[in-house]
Amino acid sequence: MKKTKIEKHKLLLRHLTLDDYDNIAVLMEHVYGNLGGAWKKDQYTSQITRFPEGQIVIEDNGKLVAAALSMIVDYARFGDVHTYAQITSNGYLTHHDSHGDTLYGVDIFVHPKYRGLRLGRRLYDARKELCRNLNLRRFIAGGRIPGYAKYADSLTPVRYIEEVKNREIYDPVLSFQLFNGFHVRKVLTGYLPVDAESKGYATLLEWVNLDYVEKAPSIGGSKSVIRLGVVQWQMRTLTSVDELLKHAEFFIDAVAGYHADFVLFPEYMSAPLMGLFNEKSPPDAIRALAGFTSEIRNGLLAMAMSYNINIIAGSMPEYSNHELYNVSWLLRRDGTFEAQYKIHATIDEVTCWGVKGGDALKVFDTDCGKIAVLVCYDSEFPELARLATMQGAQIIFVPFWTDTKNAYQRVRYCSHARAIENECFVAITGSVGNLPHAENMDIQYAQAAIFSPSDFSFPHDAILAEATPNTEMTLIADVNLDLLKQVRTRGAARNLANRRPDLYRLEWF
């Protein structure tokens, strides 16, 4: 029986050199015999001299079998309307700009006998790596559509591209580029007139570098890794605002000592002062407690500045114009503050105290990006978190107060779901212990936690940190906002990207 000879390969990816010209010319003649053949030697020399890092080749046992050529451009100079000859300077790459923001694909080609080894993918991956390493905003390329000639009599170029995207038609170039993460920005006319198979048309393709970092100022720039601190604190009877502020300052000092960017307190964090009004009915007691809110808020705001930390002041009652609300405060370390009113008052809050729900959902700008606050019961309404995420919120804080484990689990599991379905981070915390004689607030159950999306870049259970139940303590965890970019565009599931706005939408009236 005759044995089949197994061809032995030894592939090497490296940069092209000037000495490679004769071999690269042979390769290009194999690939582009019907499109003008190889680059002239002076064109090739200019390409290697101007941007050697961008010219990549794969060899097999010393034979050149695939290559990719690139340049860097200031894309604003050219925009989406250009020809191949214009942007590449007829192949000389004189428009290469080392200070540009875009990697531009000049050429990519694979020897016909090697097209089953997916060498094109290796070359694209190498160029993407180059784009990341050089911190370029995007990778742009003009792509041929050689399959179009067979459909030109029945389909417009745009319709042909749609059919390829829908996998009704296979195009040897465009299908490959779409598979490698590119999207079509525009159809170009007259991009490469000599390309008869594409009828002179081309696709302008873009791959967005999600790791791109805007050039930040030397100080005060935006951060991608944010440190969160949450306080699960013991409810205890206190006798004055000063005593409550000292209690809060202990935790603020502790969390700030770990250089946290935020500290989250529980819902109704001023409740330890309810004991001062034991003789009053529950509705009168909560309204009397609301009289301390401004003083507490101002005291915490001073701490936000002095400890250089953004404080989410859980929530406190606010009584104004004969209306009672449950309000959370964002106290920024720059001295500014804003409020988020609890939108869904619980049945207990309404019947026992007469709390009214707010009518606005806010997404707050901070020095660490956009955040939102959903007070307790609000976390159980998925529309709010989705609306906040659609407005750019990347971290959602949930201060809660629950008296039993089943009440706590409603907040916990809904908050965890909000993190997964919106591909964001969610931090929750409540209070523990008892407040004797404080009707409607006498017992507490809590387990603070910080949740993440559920994908390979995050913990296997999508929990970054978790407190011991019913124990006074703090949690500290870092959240990486860059990972949210990755999961939203390259994740195993992409909840935000895969919504069907053609069938449904979410609006705030």
N, C-alpha and C positions, 0 to 999 in steps of 0.2 A: 504494500500500500504506500503510495507516494505521500510523503509528509509535506504539509503546507509550510512554506518558509515564513517565519514570523519576523516582521520588520522591526528592528530595534531603533527606538528614538531616544534622543537626549536633547530636550528643549532647554533653551536659555533665553531669558528676556533681558535685554540690555539696551543701552543708548547707542544710537548710530554714531559713527565717526566718519571723518573725511575719507578714510581708506576704504570704506564700504561702498563707494560709488559704483564701481564696476558691477558688483554683485547685486546691488539694489536696482541698477538699471536692467539687468537681466530679469529680475523678478517683476519689475513693472512692465516689461515687454510681454511677459506671460499674461499679465492681468489686463493691461490696457492697450492691447494691440489694436483694438478698434476705436480707441479714444486718444490717439496721439502718442502712445507709448511712454517712454521714460522721461523724467525731468532731464534737462540739460545739465551738464556738470556745473556750470556757474550758478544755476538756480539751486542745485543741491548744496553747493558750497555756502551760498548765502543762508540757506535754511539752517545748516549745522552751526555756522558761525554766529548767527544772531540768537538762536535759542537752542543750544545743544540738549538741555534737559527735556525739551518737548518732542524730540525725535527718537522714537523707540522702535526696536526691532526684536523679532524672535528668530532664533537660529535653531536648526536641528542638525546635530553633529557637524556644526560649522557652516551649514548651508542656510542662507537667509530665506525664510519662508513666509514671513508676514511682517508688516511694518505699519506704524501710525505716525503721522506728522502733525504738529500743532504749533500754535503761536498764541501770544497774549495780546489782546487789544483793549483799548478803551472803547467799550461797545457804544457809548453815547455818540461817538464820532461817526458811526456808520448806521446804527439803527437797524430795523428789520428789512429795509429795502436796499439791497446791494447785490452785486454779482460776485461770483467766485473770483474773477480776475481783479475786480476792484479791491476786495478786502485782502487778498493774498499778494497783491502787487505783482500779478502775473507769475506767481510762484516764488518770488524773491523774498517775500515776508518783510518788506521794508516798513510795513505798518506795525511790526511787532513792537510792543510797548511794555517794558518790564514793570511799569507802574500802572498798567491797566487792571481791569476788574474781571475780565472774561477770558477763559481758555477757549480758543477757536480751533475746531478740528479742520485741518487742511486736507488730510488724506488718510485713508486706511485701506489696506489691501492685503489679501491672503492668497498664496499660491493655490491654484485650482486643486492640486492633488492633496492639499492639507485642509480643505474646508470642512472635513468631518471631525476635526479635533477641537473645534470651538476656540481657535486662536484669536478670533475677532473679539470674543468676550474678554479674554485675557488682556488684550490691548486696551479695550474700553475701561476695564477695571484699573489698569495702570494709569490711564489718563485721569480717571476720577480721583485716584490717589494723589496724582500730581496736583489736581485742582484743590484738593483739601490741604495738601502740604504747603501750597503757595497761598492759601487763604483767598482763593478767587471766588467771586460771587456765583458764577455759573459756568457751564460748558455748553457752547453753542456750536452747531455744525449745520452746514447745508447738506441735505441728504438726497441722493438720487432715488428715483422711483422707476427702476428699469422694467418693472412689470406693467407699467401703464400703457405701453404701446399697444398691447393686445386689447385694451379696453377703451382706447381713446375715442372710438367711434360711438360708444354707448354711454360713457361716464365722463363727467367733468373731473378735473384733478381733485377737487374738494370731495366729490362723492366717492371717487376711487380711494382716497385716504380714509374716509369713514368706513368703507367696506373692509379695508385692511385692518383698521382698528377693531372692527367687530369680528375679525377673523373669518369673514366670508371670502376674502381673497388673500392669498399669500404673496407678499412682495419680498424678494430675497434681501433687499436692503432695509426697507422701512419696517418690515416685521421684526427683523433682528434689532433695529434701533429702539423700537417700542418695548421689546422684551427687556432691553437693557436700561429701562427707566427713563427714556426720553419722552417728551411730549411735543406735539407739533404746535409751534407758535404761529406759523404763517405758510402759505403757499407762495413760492417765488417763481416769477416768470422770467425767462431768459437768463437764469442763473448760470447754466453751463450749456450754451447753445449747441455745442458739438455733441451733446448727449442725445442721440436720436431715440434711444430706447425710452427715455423719460420725456420725449417730446419737448425738450428744453425746460421742463418744469423741475422744481425741486421742493423739498420740505425744509423749512427752517426749524431745526430741532433744538430743544433746550433740556438740559439736566441741571437742576438747581442744587447747589452745594448747601445742604442743610447744616453743615458744620461751619459755614462762613461766619466770621465774627466781624462786625463793624469795627472800624478802627476807633478805639475808645480814647477819651482824654486820659492824661496821665493820672488824674485823680477824679473821683466822683462818677466813674463810668458805670454802665449797667453790669449786673452780675448774672452769671448763669447758674451758679451753685448757691442756693439760699439755705440758710440754717434756720430751722423752726424750733421753737421751744413751746411746750404746752404745760400748763399747770393744772394738775388734778388736786384741788385743795380741800382741806377738811373744813366743813361747816362748823363753826363754833360761835357761841354768843359773844358779841363784842359790844362795847358800850359807847364808842365814839367814832367819828370819821377818822380822827388821827390814828386810832388803834387799827382800824381797817386798812388805812394806807400803809402803816408800818408793816402789817401782815403781808400786804401785796408787795411792798418794796423788798422784803426778804427774798421773795421768789424772783422778782425782776432783777435784783442784784445777782442772784445765783445764775439765772439763765444768761444774763448779759456777760457774766464772767466767761462763758463759753463762746462769746462773740456771736450770739444768735442775732438774726435780723428781725425776727418776730417773736413775740410771746403772746400766747392765747390764754385768756381766763374763761371760766365757766359762765353760763347764763345766770342771770340774777346774782351776780357776784357781790352785790351789796346786801344780800339777804341776812348775813350775820347781824345786821343792825335791826332786824325785825323784832328782836326781843325787847327793844325800847318801847314797843307799842303793843305789848301783850294785852293791855286792857281794852284795846280798840277792836272793833269788828274787822274781819279780813279786808273788806273794801277800803275801810278807813286807814287800816295799818299800811297797806301797800301804797296808798296815796301819801301818807306821811313819810314813808321811806323814799318816795320820789323827791321829796324836798332836799335830800342829801346828794342827788345825782350830779348836779353841776359842780359842787364842791369836790366830790370824788373824781369826776372827770378831769377837773383842772389840776388836782393833785397828781393824777396819773400822767397827765400831759407833761407836767414838769419833769417827771421821772423818765418819760420817753426821751426827752432832750438830754437830761443829765446822764442817763445810762446808755444813750445812743442806740436805742432799740425801738422798733415799731411795736406798739401795744394794741392788741385787739381786746378791748375792755369788756369781754364777755357780753353781758347786757345788764341794763338797769332800767327801772321803771321811770317813765317821764309823764308828768301830769301837767297839762296845759289847756287852757280854755275849756275846762270841765271834760277833757278827754284823756284817757289813760292809754299809754303805749308802752311796748317793750322794745327798748332801743339798744343796739350794739354800737360801740364807738371805735373807730379807727383813729388812733392817736399816733401821728407820725413823729419820727425823731427830728424832723425839721421844724416842729412846733405847730404844724397845721393839723386839723382834725375834721372828720366827717362822720355822719351817722347813717346806719342802716336800720330801718324800722322793721321789726318782725312782721312779716306779711300775713302769715297764717297763725292767728292766736288759737291756742288749744281750747277744747271744750271747757276744761277746768279753768283756764284763765278768763274766759268769757263769763261763765256762770258764777265763779267765786269772786272775781275782782272787777269784772267789767272791762277787760282789756280790749282795745280795738286793734285791728290789723292795719299795717301800713299799706301804701299804695304805689310804692316805687322800688324797683330792684336796681341797685347801684353796682357798677364795676369801678373799683378805685385804682387810680394810678399811685404807685409807690416807687421808691428808689430801687425796688427789687422786681419791678414788673407789675402787671395787673392782677388784682385779687378781688374776691367777692366774699361776703359773709352771709351765711344762711343760718338763722337762729333756730336751733332745735327742730321744731316741727316743720320748718321750711325745707329741711333736707329731705323730707319724705315726699316732696312734690318734684318729680324729675324735670318738669318744665323750667323751673327756676335755675337749676344748675346748667341746663342746656342753653338757656338764654344768656347766662353769664359767660359761659364758655364761648358762645358765638360772638360775644363782645370782647373777647380777648383774655378773659380770666384764666390764669394757669394754676392758681392756688385758691382753694375754697376753704374758709375757716367755719367750723360749726361749733359754737358754744351751746351746750345743752344743759338742761336740768331734768333728770328723770328720777322717779321714786322707786321703781321696781325694775327687775331684770328684763321683763318682757317689754316695758316701755323703753329701756335702754337699747334693747336689741333692734327695735324699730329704727332708732336713730343710727345705730352702728351699721346695720346691713344696708340701709338706704344710702348712707354716706359712702360706704364701700362701693356700692353700685354706681354712685355718681362719679367716683374716681375712675372706674373702669369704662363706663359708657361714654364719658366725656374726655377720656385720656388726659386727666389732670391729677393734681395732688389734692387730697382732702385731709385736713387736720381737725380732730374732734376732741373736746374735753368737757368734763362736768365736775360736779362737786360730790363729795362723799361725807358720810357721817350723819349726824342728827342735829336738828334745831328744836329742842324741847319747847313746847308751848307756842311755837310759831305755826299757827293753823295754816294748812295747805302747803307748808314747806318744811314739815317736820322730819321727813326721812329722805335719804338720798341713795342713789346707786349709780356708779360710774366706772368706766374703764376707758381712759384716754387712748387715742391711737392716731397714727398718721398713715394714710392709705395712698397707694400708687396705682397706676394702670397695671394690667396683667399681661405681661409679655416678657420676652427673654432678657431684656435689659433691667428688669425689676425683680424684687424678691419673688420667690416661687409662689407665695401666698398673697402677693400684692399688699403686704403690710411692712412698712419701713420701721415702725416702732410701735410698742404696745405697753401700756402700763399694767401694773398689778391691780386687779379689781379692788375697789373700795379701800385704797391706801393713799394717803397724802404723799405725792411725789411729783417729779417733773419728767418730761421726755425731751430729748434733743435728737434731731435727725436732720440730715442734709437732703435737699431735693434738687435734682439737676434738671433745669428747664430745657437744656439741649436734648435730653432724652425724650421729652415730649415731642419735639420736632421729629425725631426719628420714628417714634411709635405712630405718629399721625400720618406719616408718609411711607414708612417701610415696615410697619408692624405686621404681625401675622393676621390681625384683624384691624380694620380701620373704620371705627364706628362713625367718626365725624365725616370722613371722606366719602363713605358709602351710603350716606343718607340719600333719600329719594325726593328732592325738592320738586320734581315733576309730579309727584303724587300728594305730598303733604308739606306743610310749613308750620312754623311756630312764630307767633307774633305777640307783641305786647300792645294791648289796647290803650 
